[in-house]
């Protein structure tokens, strides 16, 4: 299964820990969505990444190929189906090709956006920098200046 990662799963070490057999396929963008922080993660002690519909915006991320074992592990780490829902979306890969992917998003019912904890934000900031992603949408979602 092709998985689109946009939050802390952009971190190499975290993904290796969660999904030992996952293979990076490449970069991709999720069109007409924006990065937000909300919900509550006990692991991180605060808000974590999700995406919401936003015409004209896009979210940068990585594509991973996941097997069934890795998918089950990722479901467990993401709190599926309670904290995050597993959904199918279309992304554009680096060559501009449309790809059907699975990703996770927080349920929209009762969703409130708020700033993430510093430790979580730092993991994303370093991943964005390592991957050469634009940090502006990340900073904007967290309510800080880049």
Secondary structure, 3 states (H helix, E strand, C coil): CEEEECCHHHCHHHHHHHCCCCEEEEEEEEEEEEEEEEEEECCCCEEEEEEEEEEEEEEEEEEEECCHHHHHHHHHHHCCCCCCEEEEEEEEECCCCEEEEEEEECCCCCCCECCECHHHHHHHHHHHHHHCCCCHHHHHHHCCCC
